[in-house]
Amino acid sequence: MKNEILIAARKQSGKTQKQVAKEIGTTEAAYQNYERGSRTPNAPTGNSIARALGTTSEKLFGYRLTNVF
């Protein structure tokens, strides 16, 4: 994941890390780990982040996120 793109998208949306975390149903600390690049969200969470930021997973992560079972 390209965390610089994630950070820029969040700032462009005008939302705080806490707001995005609440929208996607996770903790602020977990979301901060995504922005730092120390953790990578699974596909459902990545798609939720994209929706919360008003963009697509392709733009945020550089590829389409799909559930693989």
Number of C-alpha atoms within 10 A of each C-alpha: 17 15 17 13 15 21 17 13 18 22 13 11 14 11 14 12 19 14 16 22 20 14 15 18 13 13 15 15 12 16 24 16 14 18 21 15 15 11 13 17 16 12 15 13 16 23 22 20 24 22 15 19 21 13 15 19 20 13 14 23 17 12 11 13 16 12 7 5 3
